[in-house]
């Protein structure tokens, strides 16, 4: 009786399941959207074919770098969002810190801010996209 009482008192361990990335890709009809957009044809026209994927060993590289693990990790969107905020803050700080007294410094401000703002925007987009892929239900 004592053991039965203890077993009922301890909540059962529920392992955290990975988010349903693949089923969400299906629900979002992402592959159909890629097909309709003509993206694959555009990539092929630009010289990026399935043969090139094999040649460059992109699938092997994706396995080695654990891309699918990164995509399905529930912490990734938050990390990307934090990176985006830091990059955007750095871009703003750069503009404020560099004086705009002559055209060379203004050009440096613009180049530096763009160099930081582009990955900030990409990180924000990636965070939002992965969040949508990882949504349950």
DRENKOL-494829 format. One record per atom (N, C-alpha, C, CB): x, y, z; residue number from 1; atom name; residue in three letters; chain. Coordinates in pm, whole numbers. Glycine has a CB too. Example, Ala and Ser with C-alpha at 12.3 -4.5 7.8 and 13.67 -1.06 7.14 Angstrom:
BEGIN
       u       v       w    i  at   aa  ch
    1319    -569     780    1   N  ALA   A
    1230    -450     780    1  CA  ALA   A
    1320    -330     780    1   C  ALA   A
    1131    -447     905    1  CB  ALA   A
    1285    -225     708    2   N  SER   A
    1367    -106     714    2  CA  SER   A
    1290       3     787    2   C  SER   A
    1408     -60     572    2  CB  SER   A
//
This chain:
BEGIN
       u       v       w    i  at   aa  ch
      81    -120       0    1   N  UNK   A
       0       0       0    1  CA  UNK   A
      86     126       0    1   C  UNK   A
     -92       0     119    1  CB  UNK   A
     192     127      76    2   N  UNK   A
     280     245      83    2  CA  UNK   A
     343     272     -52    2   C  UNK   A
     388     225     191    2  CB  UNK   A
     391     167    -120    3   N  UNK   A
     454     183    -251    3  CA  UNK   A
     352     234    -352    3   C  UNK   A
     516      50    -299    3  CB  UNK   A
     232     179    -349    4   N  UNK   A
     127     225    -439    4  CA  UNK   A
      95     371    -419    4   C  UNK   A
       2     142    -420    4  CB  UNK   A
      96     414    -292    5   N  UNK   A
      69     554    -258    5  CA  UNK   A
     179     644    -314    5   C  UNK   A
      57     572    -105    5  CB  UNK   A
     305     600    -300    6   N  UNK   A
     418     678    -351    6  CA  UNK   A
     414     688    -503    6   C  UNK   A
     551     616    -305    6  CB  UNK   A
     383     578    -568    7   N  UNK   A
     378     577    -714    7  CA  UNK   A
     271     674    -763    7   C  UNK   A
     350     435    -767    7  CB  UNK   A
     156     679    -697    8   N  UNK   A
      50     771    -737    8  CA  UNK   A
      86     916    -703    8   C  UNK   A
     -81     733    -670    8  CB  UNK   A
     166     937    -601    9   N  UNK   A
     201    1072    -557    9  CA  UNK   A
     304    1137    -651    9   C  UNK   A
     255    1069    -415    9  CB  UNK   A
     388    1056    -715   10   N  UNK   A
     492    1110    -803   10  CA  UNK   A
     432    1122    -944   10   C  UNK   A
     621    1020    -804   10  CB  UNK   A
     428    1243    -995   11   N  UNK   A
     372    1258   -1130   11  CA  UNK   A
     456    1183   -1232   11   C  UNK   A
     362    1407   -1169   11  CB  UNK   A
     389    1127   -1329   12   N  UNK   A
     463    1051   -1429   12  CA  UNK   A
     544    1145   -1517   12   C  UNK   A
     367     966   -1515   12  CB  UNK   A
     658    1099   -1558   13   N  UNK   A
     748    1178   -1642   13  CA  UNK   A
     696    1177   -1785   13   C  UNK   A
     894    1123   -1636   13  CB  UNK   A
     674    1294   -1838   14   N  UNK   A
     628    1308   -1976   14  CA  UNK   A
     740    1372   -2056   14   C  UNK   A
     496    1391   -1986   14  CB  UNK   A
     810    1296   -2141   15   N  UNK   A
     916    1358   -2220   15  CA  UNK   A
     858    1463   -2314   15   C  UNK   A
     994    1252   -2299   15  CB  UNK   A
     933    1570   -2331   16   N  UNK   A
     889    1678   -2418   16  CA  UNK   A
     903    1634   -2564   16   C  UNK   A
     971    1807   -2391   16  CB  UNK   A
     795    1642   -2636   17   N  UNK   A
     797    1598   -2775   17  CA  UNK   A
     850    1709   -2864   17   C  UNK   A
     657    1555   -2821   17  CB  UNK   A
     917    1667   -2971   18   N  UNK   A
     965    1764   -3069   18  CA  UNK   A
     846    1826   -3140   18   C  UNK   A
    1062    1696   -3171   18  CB  UNK   A
     857    1952   -3177   19   N  UNK   A
     746    2016   -3247   19  CA  UNK   A
     722    1947   -3381   19   C  UNK   A
     774    2166   -3268   19  CB  UNK   A
     599    1951   -3429   20   N  UNK   A
     562    1880   -3552   20  CA  UNK   A
     601    1957   -3679   20   C  UNK   A
     413    1853   -3554   20  CB  UNK   A
     731    1978   -3699   21   N  UNK   A
     778    2061   -3810   21  CA  UNK   A
     731    2006   -3945   21   C  UNK   A
     931    2069   -3807   21  CB  UNK   A
     752    1877   -3969   22   N  UNK   A
     717    1822   -4100   22  CA  UNK   A
     567    1827   -4126   22   C  UNK   A
     765    1678   -4110   22  CB  UNK   A
     486    1797   -4025   23   N  UNK   A
     341    1803   -4049   23  CA  UNK   A
     296    1948   -4069   23   C  UNK   A
     264    1739   -3931   23  CB  UNK   A
     363    2042   -4006   24   N  UNK   A
     328    2183   -4026   24  CA  UNK   A
     369    2231   -4166   24   C  UNK   A
     394    2271   -3919   24  CB  UNK   A
     480    2177   -4218   25   N  UNK   A
     518    2209   -4356   25  CA  UNK   A
     407    2163   -4450   25   C  UNK   A
     654    2141   -4393   25  CB  UNK   A
     353    2045   -4419   26   N  UNK   A
     244    1992   -4499   26  CA  UNK   A
     119    2079   -4485   26   C  UNK   A
     213    1847   -4458   26  CB  UNK   A
      82    2116   -4360   27   N  UNK   A
     -38    2198   -4335   27  CA  UNK   A
     -27    2335   -4402   27   C  UNK   A
     -61    2215   -4185   27  CB  UNK   A
      92    2391   -4400   28   N  UNK   A
     114    2524   -4459   28  CA  UNK   A
     121    2517   -4612   28   C  UNK   A
     241    2586   -4403   28  CB  UNK   A
     122    2395   -4665   29   N  UNK   A
     134    2373   -4809   29  CA  UNK   A
     257    2443   -4864   29   C  UNK   A
       7    2423   -4881   29  CB  UNK   A
     366    2435   -4786   30   N  UNK   A
     490    2501   -4822   30  CA  UNK   A
     548    2448   -4952   30   C  UNK   A
     592    2485   -4710   30  CB  UNK   A
     542    2316   -4971   31   N  UNK   A
     597    2258   -5093   31  CA  UNK   A
     517    2303   -5215   31   C  UNK   A
     598    2104   -5085   31  CB  UNK   A
     384    2311   -5202   32   N  UNK   A
     300    2360   -5312   32  CA  UNK   A
     332    2505   -5344   32   C  UNK   A
     150    2345   -5277   32  CB  UNK   A
     356    2584   -5240   33   N  UNK   A
     388    2725   -5261   33  CA  UNK   A
     521    2739   -5334   33   C  UNK   A
     393    2799   -5127   33  CB  UNK   A
     619    2655   -5298   34   N  UNK   A
     748    2657   -5368   34  CA  UNK   A
     727    2621   -5515   34   C  UNK   A
     849    2557   -5301   34  CB  UNK   A
     644    2519   -5537   35   N  UNK   A
     615    2475   -5674   35  CA  UNK   A
     547    2586   -5754   35   C  UNK   A
     526    2349   -5671   35  CB  UNK   A
     443    2649   -5696   36   N  UNK   A
     368    2753   -5766   36  CA  UNK   A
     454    2877   -5794   36   C  UNK   A
     246    2793   -5686   36  CB  UNK   A
     547    2906   -5703   37   N  UNK   A
     629    3026   -5719   37  CA  UNK   A
     732    3011   -5830   37   C  UNK   A
     699    3058   -5590   37  CB  UNK   A
     756    2886   -5873   38   N  UNK   A
     858    2863   -5975   38  CA  UNK   A
     999    2875   -5922   38   C  UNK   A
     840    2961   -6088   38  CB  UNK   A
    1011    2867   -5790   39   N  UNK   A
    1142    2884   -5726   39  CA  UNK   A
    1244    2782   -5778   39   C  UNK   A
    1129    2871   -5575   39  CB  UNK   A
    1201    2656   -5794   40   N  UNK   A
    1294    2553   -5839   40  CA  UNK   A
    1344    2583   -5980   40   C  UNK   A
    1227    2416   -5835   40  CB  UNK   A
    1257    2629   -6067   41   N  UNK   A
    1299    2667   -6203   41  CA  UNK   A
    1395    2784   -6200   41   C  UNK   A
    1176    2702   -6290   41  CB  UNK   A
    1365    2881   -6114   42   N  UNK   A
    1452    2998   -6103   42  CA  UNK   A
    1589    2958   -6052   42   C  UNK   A
    1389    3103   -6010   42  CB  UNK   A
    1592    2865   -5955   43   N  UNK   A
    1721    2817   -5905   43  CA  UNK   A
    1797    2743   -6014   43   C  UNK   A
    1702    2726   -5783   43  CB  UNK   A
    1725    2662   -6091   44   N  UNK   A
    1789    2587   -6198   44  CA  UNK   A
    1842    2683   -6306   44   C  UNK   A
    1691    2486   -6260   44  CB  UNK   A
    1764    2786   -6339   45   N  UNK   A
    1808    2886   -6437   45  CA  UNK   A
    1934    2957   -6389   45   C  UNK   A
    1697    2989   -6463   45  CB  UNK   A
    1946    2971   -6257   46   N  UNK   A
    2064    3035   -6199   46  CA  UNK   A
    2181    2937   -6183   46   C  UNK   A
    2029    3096   -6063   46  CB  UNK   A
    2162    2813   -6232   47   N  UNK   A
    2270    2716   -6227   47  CA  UNK   A
    2269    2629   -6102   47   C  UNK   A
    2399    2786   -6235   47  CB  UNK   A
    2160    2631   -6028   48   N  UNK   A
    2152    2552   -5904   48  CA  UNK   A
    2054    2439   -5924   48   C  UNK   A
    2109    2641   -5784   48  CB  UNK   A
    2105    2322   -5965   49   N  UNK   A
    2020    2207   -5994   49  CA  UNK   A
    2037    2101   -5886   49   C  UNK   A
    2054    2148   -6133   49  CB  UNK   A
    1956    1994   -5896   50   N  UNK   A
    1971    1883   -5802   50  CA  UNK   A
    2109    1820   -5817   50   C  UNK   A
    1861    1778   -5824   50  CB  UNK   A
    2160    1822   -5940   51   N  UNK   A
    2295    1771   -5964   51  CA  UNK   A
    2397    1853   -5886   51   C  UNK   A
    2328    1773   -6115   51  CB  UNK   A
    2375    1982   -5883   52   N  UNK   A
    2463    2073   -5808   52  CA  UNK   A
    2453    2044   -5657   52   C  UNK   A
    2428    2221   -5837   52  CB  UNK   A
    2331    2014   -5610   53   N  UNK   A
    2311    1979   -5469   53  CA  UNK   A
    2395    1857   -5434   53   C  UNK   A
    2160    1952   -5438   53  CB  UNK   A
    2391    1757   -5523   54   N  UNK   A
    2473    1637   -5501   54  CA  UNK   A
    2621    1671   -5506   54   C  UNK   A
    2440    1529   -5606   54  CB  UNK   A
    2659    1748   -5605   55   N  UNK   A
    2799    1784   -5626   55  CA  UNK   A
    2855    1858   -5504   55   C  UNK   A
    2813    1870   -5751   55  CB  UNK   A
    2776    1949   -5451   56   N  UNK   A
    2820    2028   -5336   56  CA  UNK   A
    2801    1955   -5202   56   C  UNK   A
    2745    2159   -5332   56  CB  UNK   A
    2737    1837   -5208   57   N  UNK   A
    2710    1756   -5090   57  CA  UNK   A
    2632    1835   -4983   57   C  UNK   A
    2841    1704   -5031   57  CB  UNK   A
    2531    1908   -5029   58   N  UNK   A
    2453    1991   -4938   58  CA  UNK   A
    2371    1909   -4840   58   C  UNK   A
    2361    2082   -5016   58  CB  UNK   A
    2319    1795   -4883   59   N  UNK   A
    2239    1711   -4793   59  CA  UNK   A
    2327    1651   -4684   59   C  UNK   A
    2168    1599   -4871   59  CB  UNK   A
    2447    1608   -4721   60   N  UNK   A
    2541    1555   -4623   60  CA  UNK   A
    2581    1665   -4524   60   C  UNK   A
    2667    1498   -4693   60  CB  UNK   A
    2604    1784   -4577   61   N  UNK   A
    2639    1898   -4491   61  CA  UNK   A
    2524    1929   -4396   61   C  UNK   A
    2674    2021   -4576   61  CB  UNK   A
    2400    1923   -4446   62   N  UNK   A
    2284    1948   -4361   62  CA  UNK   A
    2277    1845   -4248   62   C  UNK   A
    2154    1944   -4444   62  CB  UNK   A
    2307    1720   -4279   63   N  UNK   A
    2308    1615   -4175   63  CA  UNK   A
    2418    1643   -4073   63   C  UNK   A
    2328    1475   -4238   63  CB  UNK   A
    2538    1674   -4120   64   N  UNK   A
    2652    1696   -4030   64  CA  UNK   A
    2631    1816   -3940   64   C  UNK   A
    2779    1714   -4111   64  CB  UNK   A
    2567    1919   -3993   65   N  UNK   A
    2545    2040   -3914   65  CA  UNK   A
    2416    2033   -3833   65   C  UNK   A
    2542    2162   -4004   65  CB  UNK   A
    2345    1922   -3846   66   N  UNK   A
    2223    1897   -3768   66  CA  UNK   A
    2117    2005   -3792   66   C  UNK   A
    2256    1890   -3620   66  CB  UNK   A
    2099    2041   -3918   67   N  UNK   A
    2002    2145   -3954   67  CA  UNK   A
    1862    2109   -3906   67   C  UNK   A
    2002    2166   -4105   67  CB  UNK   A
    1821    1983   -3925   68   N  UNK   A
    1686    1944   -3882   68  CA  UNK   A
    1670    1955   -3730   68   C  UNK   A
    1653    1801   -3928   68  CB  UNK   A
    1776    1922   -3656   69   N  UNK   A
    1771    1936   -3511   69  CA  UNK   A
    1756    2082   -3470   69   C  UNK   A
    1897    1876   -3446   69  CB  UNK   A
    1826    2167   -3541   70   N  UNK   A
    1819    2311   -3511   70  CA  UNK   A
    1678    2363   -3542   70   C  UNK   A
    1926    2390   -3593   70  CB  UNK   A
    1623    2318   -3655   71   N  UNK   A
    1489    2363   -3695   71  CA  UNK   A
    1383    2317   -3596   71   C  UNK   A
    1456    2312   -3835   71  CB  UNK   A
    1399    2194   -3546   72   N  UNK   A
    1297    2141   -3456   72  CA  UNK   A
    1321    2177   -3308   72   C  UNK   A
    1290    1992   -3470   72  CB  UNK   A
    1433    2238   -3276   73   N  UNK   A
    1462    2280   -3140   73  CA  UNK   A
    1373    2398   -3103   73   C  UNK   A
    1613    2316   -3123   73  CB  UNK   A
    1296    2383   -2997   74   N  UNK   A
    1201    2488   -2958   74  CA  UNK   A
    1270    2617   -2909   74   C  UNK   A
    1109    2436   -2849   74  CB  UNK   A
    1398    2611   -2882   75   N  UNK   A
    1470    2731   -2836   75  CA  UNK   A
    1521    2815   -2953   75   C  UNK   A
    1588    2690   -2747   75  CB  UNK   A
    1527    2757   -3073   76   N  UNK   A
    1584    2828   -3187   76  CA  UNK   A
    1512    2958   -3221   76   C  UNK   A
    1584    2738   -3307   76  CB  UNK   A
    1377    2962   -3228   77   N  UNK   A
    1312    3091   -3260   77  CA  UNK   A
    1346    3202   -3160   77   C  UNK   A
    1161    3072   -3265   77  CB  UNK   A
    1352    3167   -3033   78   N  UNK   A
    1387    3267   -2932   78  CA  UNK   A
    1529    3317   -2947   78   C  UNK   A
    1368    3209   -2794   78  CB  UNK   A
    1619    3226   -2978   79   N  UNK   A
    1759    3266   -2998   79  CA  UNK   A
    1772    3356   -3121   79   C  UNK   A
    1851    3141   -3014   79  CB  UNK   A
    1700    3320   -3228   80   N  UNK   A
    1704    3404   -3348   80  CA  UNK   A
    1643    3542   -3320   80   C  UNK   A
    1629    3336   -3463   80  CB  UNK   A
    1537    3546   -3242   81   N  UNK   A
    1474    3672   -3207   81  CA  UNK   A
    1569    3760   -3125   81   C  UNK   A
    1344    3646   -3130   81  CB  UNK   A
    1638    3698   -3031   82   N  UNK   A
    1735    3772   -2949   82  CA  UNK   A
    1849    3825   -3036   82   C  UNK   A
    1791    3682   -2836   82  CB  UNK   A
    1896    3742   -3128   83   N  UNK   A
    2003    3786   -3219   83  CA  UNK   A
    1957    3903   -3304   83   C  UNK   A
    2049    3669   -3309   83  CB  UNK   A
    1833    3896   -3349   84   N  UNK   A
    1776    4004   -3430   84  CA  UNK   A
    1773    4135   -3352   84   C  UNK   A
    1635    3967   -3477   84  CB  UNK   A
    1727    4127   -3227   85   N  UNK   A
    1720    4247   -3143   85  CA  UNK   A
    1859    4306   -3118   85   C  UNK   A
    1651    4215   -3009   85  CB  UNK   A
    1956    4219   -3090   86   N  UNK   A
    2092    4267   -3066   86  CA  UNK   A
    2152    4332   -3190   86   C  UNK   A
    2181    4151   -3020   86  CB  UNK   A
    2131    4269   -3306   87   N  UNK   A
    2184    4326   -3430   87  CA  UNK   A
    2119    4460   -3462   87   C  UNK   A
    2163    4229   -3547   87  CB  UNK   A
    1988    4470   -3441   88   N  UNK   A
    1918    4596   -3466   88  CA  UNK   A
    1967    4705   -3369   88   C  UNK   A
    1765    4576   -3452   88  CB  UNK   A
    1988    4668   -3244   89   N  UNK   A
    2039    4765   -3145   89  CA  UNK   A
    2181    4809   -3182   89   C  UNK   A
    2038    4703   -3003   89  CB  UNK   A
    2261    4714   -3230   90   N  UNK   A
    2398    4748   -3271   90  CA  UNK   A
    2397    4844   -3390   90   C  UNK   A
    2477    4620   -3306   90  CB  UNK   A
    2305    4821   -3483   91   N  UNK   A
    2293    4911   -3600   91  CA  UNK   A
    2256    5052   -3555   91   C  UNK   A
    2187    4856   -3700   91  CB  UNK   A
    2161    5060   -3464   92   N  UNK   A
    2119    5192   -3413   92  CA  UNK   A
    2233    5259   -3336   92   C  UNK   A
    1996    5178   -3321   92  CB  UNK   A
    2304    5180   -3256   93   N  UNK   A
    2416    5235   -3179   93  CA  UNK   A
    2526    5286   -3271   93   C  UNK   A
    2474    5130   -3083   93  CB  UNK   A
    2549    5215   -3379   94   N  UNK   A
    2652    5256   -3475   94  CA  UNK   A
    2616    5390   -3538   94   C  UNK   A
    2670    5149   -3584   94  CB  UNK   A
    2491    5405   -3575   95   N  UNK   A
    2445    5531   -3636   95  CA  UNK   A
    2458    5646   -3536   95   C  UNK   A
    2299    5519   -3684   95  CB  UNK   A
    2426    5617   -3410   96   N  UNK   A
    2438    5722   -3308   96  CA  UNK   A
    2583    5754   -3272   96   C  UNK   A
    2362    5681   -3183   96  CB  UNK   A
    2669    5653   -3274   97   N  UNK   A
    2808    5671   -3231   97  CA  UNK   A
    2895    5737   -3336   97   C  UNK   A
    2866    5537   -3193   97  CB  UNK   A
    2870    5708   -3463   98   N  UNK   A
    2952    5765   -3569   98  CA  UNK   A
    2897    5902   -3605   98   C  UNK   A
    2956    5670   -3695   98  CB  UNK   A
    2981    6006   -3592   99   N  UNK   A
    2931    6140   -3622   99  CA  UNK   A
    2899    6154   -3772   99   C  UNK   A
    3035    6247   -3580   99  CB  UNK   A
    2802    6237   -3803  100   N  UNK   A
    2767    6257   -3943  100  CA  UNK   A
    2812    6396   -3989  100   C  UNK   A
    2615    6240   -3964  100  CB  UNK   A
    2942    6417   -3973  101   N  UNK   A
    2999    6549   -4004  101  CA  UNK   A
    3044    6561   -4149  101   C  UNK   A
    3116    6577   -3914  101  CB  UNK   A
    3072    6450   -4216  102   N  UNK   A
    3107    6458   -4358  102  CA  UNK   A
    3053    6336   -4432  102   C  UNK   A
    3261    6468   -4377  102  CB  UNK   A
    3060    6340   -4562  103   N  UNK   A
    2999    6236   -4644  103  CA  UNK   A
    3063    6099   -4626  103   C  UNK   A
    3006    6275   -4790  103  CB  UNK   A
    3191    6095   -4594  104   N  UNK   A
    3258    5967   -4572  104  CA  UNK   A
    3202    5898   -4448  104   C  UNK   A
    3411    5987   -4558  104  CB  UNK   A
    3182    5973   -4343  105   N  UNK   A
    3127    5916   -4220  105  CA  UNK   A
    2981    5877   -4238  105   C  UNK   A
    3140    6016   -4105  105  CB  UNK   A
    2907    5954   -4315  106   N  UNK   A
    2767    5919   -4342  106  CA  UNK   A
    2761    5789   -4422  106   C  UNK   A
    2695    6035   -4419  106  CB  UNK   A
    2851    5774   -4519  107   N  UNK   A
    2858    5650   -4597  107  CA  UNK   A
    2896    5532   -4507  107   C  UNK   A
    2960    5663   -4713  107  CB  UNK   A
    2987    5557   -4414  108   N  UNK   A
    3028    5451   -4319  108  CA  UNK   A
    2911    5413   -4229  108   C  UNK   A
    3148    5498   -4232  108  CB  UNK   A
    2834    5513   -4185  109   N  UNK   A
    2714    5485   -4105  109  CA  UNK   A
    2617    5396   -4183  109   C  UNK   A
    2644    5617   -4065  109  CB  UNK   A
    2591    5435   -4307  110   N  UNK   A
    2495    5361   -4389  110  CA  UNK   A
    2544    5219   -4413  110   C  UNK   A
    2472    5433   -4523  110  CB  UNK   A
    2671    5203   -4448  111   N  UNK   A
    2725    5070   -4476  111  CA  UNK   A
    2725    4983   -4351  111   C  UNK   A
    2867    5080   -4532  111  CB  UNK   A
    2766    5042   -4239  112   N  UNK   A
    2768    4966   -4114  112  CA  UNK   A
    2629    4928   -4067  112   C  UNK   A
    2837    5047   -4007  112  CB  UNK   A
    2536    5022   -4077  113   N  UNK   A
    2398    4994   -4034  113  CA  UNK   A
    2336    4887   -4123  113   C  UNK   A
    2312    5123   -4038  113  CB  UNK   A
    2360    4894   -4254  114   N  UNK   A
    2305    4793   -4345  114  CA  UNK   A
    2365    4656   -4318  114   C  UNK   A
    2330    4834   -4492  114  CB  UNK   A
    2495    4654   -4289  115   N  UNK   A
    2563    4528   -4260  115  CA  UNK   A
    2504    4461   -4136  115   C  UNK   A
    2713    4552   -4239  115  CB  UNK   A
    2455    4538   -4042  116   N  UNK   A
    2392    4484   -3922  116  CA  UNK   A
    2242    4464   -3938  116   C  UNK   A
    2419    4574   -3804  116  CB  UNK   A
    2178    4551   -4012  117   N  UNK   A
    2032    4545   -4025  117  CA  UNK   A
    1985    4429   -4113  117   C  UNK   A
    1980    4676   -4083  117  CB  UNK   A
    2061    4393   -4215  118   N  UNK   A
    2021    4283   -4303  118  CA  UNK   A
    2015    4151   -4227  118   C  UNK   A
    2117    4272   -4421  118  CB  UNK   A
    2121    4113   -4152  119   N  UNK   A
    2107    3989   -4075  119  CA  UNK   A
    2005    4000   -3962  119   C  UNK   A
    2241    3950   -4017  119  CB  UNK   A
    1981    4121   -3912  120   N  UNK   A
    1877    4139   -3809  120  CA  UNK   A
    1741    4106   -3868  120   C  UNK   A
    1877    4285   -3754  120  CB  UNK   A
    1714    4154   -3989  121   N  UNK   A
    1587    4125   -4054  121  CA  UNK   A
    1576    3977   -4088  121   C  UNK   A
    1571    4210   -4182  121  CB  UNK   A
    1685    3917   -4135  122   N  UNK   A
    1684    3775   -4168  122  CA  UNK   A
    1659    3691   -4042  122   C  UNK   A
    1817    3733   -4234  122  CB  UNK   A
    1718    3729   -3931  123   N  UNK   A
    1697    3658   -3805  123  CA  UNK   A
    1552    3671   -3758  123   C  UNK   A
    1792    3711   -3697  123  CB  UNK   A
    1495    3789   -3772  124   N  UNK   A
    1356    3810   -3732  124  CA  UNK   A
    1263    3725   -3820  124   C  UNK   A
    1318    3961   -3743  124  CB  UNK   A
    1289    3724   -3950  125   N  UNK   A
    1209    3641   -4040  125  CA  UNK   A
    1224    3493   -4005  125   C  UNK   A
    1250    3666   -4187  125  CB  UNK   A
    1348    3449   -3983  126   N  UNK   A
    1373    3309   -3948  126  CA  UNK   A
    1303    3270   -3819  126   C  UNK   A
    1522    3283   -3935  126  CB  UNK   A
    1306    3357   -3722  127   N  UNK   A
    1240    3331   -3595  127  CA  UNK   A
    1091    3313   -3613  127   C  UNK   A
    1267    3445   -3497  127  CB  UNK   A
    1030    3404   -3688  128   N  UNK   A
     886    3396   -3713  128  CA  UNK   A
     851    3271   -3793  128   C  UNK   A
     838    3522   -3788  128  CB  UNK   A
     929    3242   -3895  129   N  UNK   A
     905    3125   -3981  129  CA  UNK   A
     915    2996   -3900  129   C  UNK   A
    1004    3122   -4098  129  CB  UNK   A
    1022    2983   -3820  130   N  UNK   A
    1038    2862   -3739  130  CA  UNK   A
     930    2850   -3633  130   C  UNK   A
    1176    2861   -3673  130  CB  UNK   A
     889    2962   -3575  131   N  UNK   A
     780    2959   -3477  131  CA  UNK   A
     654    2901   -3540  131   C  UNK   A
     753    3100   -3421  131  CB  UNK   A
     625    2944   -3662  132   N  UNK   A
     507    2893   -3732  132  CA  UNK   A
     522    2745   -3765  132   C  UNK   A
     483    2971   -3860  132  CB  UNK   A
     643    2703   -3803  133   N  UNK   A
     665    2561   -3833  133  CA  UNK   A
     649    2473   -3710  133   C  UNK   A
     804    2542   -3892  133  CB  UNK   A
     682    2528   -3594  134   N  UNK   A
     683    2449   -3472  134  CA  UNK   A
     550    2451   -3397  134   C  UNK   A
     791    2498   -3382  134  CB  UNK   A
     455    2529   -3442  135   N  UNK   A
     327    2537   -3372  135  CA  UNK   A
     260    2400   -3368  135   C  UNK   A
     234    2641   -3440  135  CB  UNK   A
     206    2368   -3253  136   N  UNK   A
     131    2244   -3238  136  CA  UNK   A
     -16    2269   -3266  136   C  UNK   A
     149    2184   -3097  136  CB  UNK   A
     -78    2170   -3331  137   N  UNK   A
    -222    2179   -3354  137  CA  UNK   A
    -252    2279   -3454  137   C  UNK   A
    -296    2210   -3231  137  CB  UNK   A
//
